[in-house]
Amino acid sequence: MGLLYGLIAVGLALIFGLMDVTNFAHGEFLMIAMYLSFFLFAFFAIDPLLSAPLVAAAMFVFGAVVYLLVVRFAMRAKANAGMVQIFTTFGLAILMRGLAQFFFTPDYRSIPQSWAGGKTVSVAGIFLPEPQLIGAAVSIAAFAALYFFIHRTDFGRALEATREDPGAVALVGIDKNRVFAFGWGLGAALVGLAGAIMAVFFYIYPDVGASFALIAYVTVALGGFGSVFGAFAGGIIVGLVEATTALVLPPSLKSVGIYAVYLLVVFIRPRGLFGSM
Amino acid sequence: MDKTFAARRRRDLIIAAALAGLAALAPLFIKDVYVQNILILTLMYAALSQSWNILSGYCGQISLGHALYFGIGAYTTELLFTKFGVLPWFGMLAGGVIAAVIAMGLGYPFFRLRGHYFVIATIVIAEIGLLLFQNWEWAGAAMGITVPVRGDSWLKFQFMRSKLPYFYFALALCSLAWFVTWWLEDSKWGFWWRAVKDNPDAAESLGVVVFNSKMGAAAVSAFLVAIGGAFYAQFLAYIDPESVMGFQFSLLMALPAVLGGIGTLWGPVLGAAILIPMTELTRSYIGGSGRGVDLIVYGALIVAISLALPQGLVSLFSRSKAKGATR
């Protein structure tokens, strides 16, 4: 479960953490990805795990378009840019939820059978559900890929430079909008992967994103803004804390543990565990 | 400079008094209960947003967890009322004081955090409060509390036959929140807060005790929001954790100030006056379909206003004024 939280958070770590743009619609990105995966299954009988790359590609385009059409303008605000971003993306989230309700109805949907759904694998005598295992593997791969991408490629350097000083970056011929649109696309594609995998074992409904979004913010902040590795570590910690809390407290209180750990961490380290900002 | 500032403040006060007077007369002409309901909610959100604005607008500490204080105000009042028979008026004050004390207690560790870390901490603490109340059997858990009917009276702050007393209380609360903001704007605190917002390090070096001024803002803000919570609970006669402490509520409190103009005297009132009727009308006229059309319209409008007027609707007025001044 921790690695799944990590997978949802990794896209946010890129948008929120590395580009320093508040995105309150992250949960709704997840929701859209889950619906995409559901409809690919319902109409074309494509297994969610096979359609994951398709969903990710579609979400890449979606993320880039959202940036170019909306977020780009929110970032242009000179005064109280933070609030403008918060409320623009919050409005966007409500809009997306409304659209989902309109087109997909508020009904709960689920993917009844898929190649991996319901199967379990025995690892050293412990039975683990297969979809979660695949999610974990994809999560690790995604983090590794993103880490490599940010730290070893020109694009990663351009991204960080653009966040630091958009003016100077423009002088050396980097188009800020292209870099950030690509970054948003990538962030959305990653959450698309998460959505496709989660569609296998979670109910899909218009408000589904909200329940995961807050945990994703906490995961990113816990690990520290600006750190990919931090988000990965944050995801694992969140998963472990949740599992431990569920043993001690009633299940309805399991998130309290996560929130308490976040508060504890930032009181001791105000920049998160591995944060640079 | 000083003279124009004083003149502007006097003008603001006169306008506010005139508006409050006009609003007080409104029920003479508006008899429709539905419209009265919208007016009451508008005034309440204006008051809440004005209070939120003190901490987040003037002092610059963006809180998205003010639903916590709202919920504390609502729950303190109703628990005292239903379990111990304490009159809502005392419960309201108790709720305000408890909220202010909690705000300061939380401020102690929270105000060391900056930026996103602070915002997320405020969201998270309100969410913890929500979960605890949802699981607190004695306080009604997720089912909430239904306020028993004890008859129409100002003493018990309960009115079944008419909504007008609620209207006048909401108007009084809104005026109070506005007046407190107006008064603080020109006080030592007001100047400290703006200094803390603009540049905390510079403010500290000039002798502003940054920590204390944040604490003061948090306490005033939480107190007023909790009073609003107590009012809301009496007005609806029913509360449950999700509807008074949910994250949506924190955002709804901030939204009028942001749309109207964050950190300005008139922003919250203006924002609420436009946003709340709009929300209610879209909900009742196109929300009936159950297909979320109201959400689509509402979301799109928020996006449009925040993009078109990043400094809020108030900037429309000051812009035209600035033009007039240069001429």
Interface residues (C-beta under 8 A of the other chain):
Chain A: F16 T22 V70 F73 A74 A77 K78 A79 N80 A81 G82 M83 V84 I86 F87 T88 F90 G91 L92 A93 I94 L95 M96 R97 G98 L99 A100 Q101 F102 T105 P106 P206 L214 Y217 V218 A221 F225 P250 S252 L253 S255 V256 Y259 A260 Y262 L263 V266 F267 P270 R271 G272 M277
Chain B: I62 L64 P109 R112 L113 R114 G115 H116 Y117 I120 A121 I123 V124 I125 E127 I128 L131 L132 Q134 N135 F247 L251 A254 L255 V258 L259 I262 G263 G290 R291 G292 V293 D294 L295 I296 V297 Y298 G299 A300 L301 I302 V303 S306 L307 P310 Q311
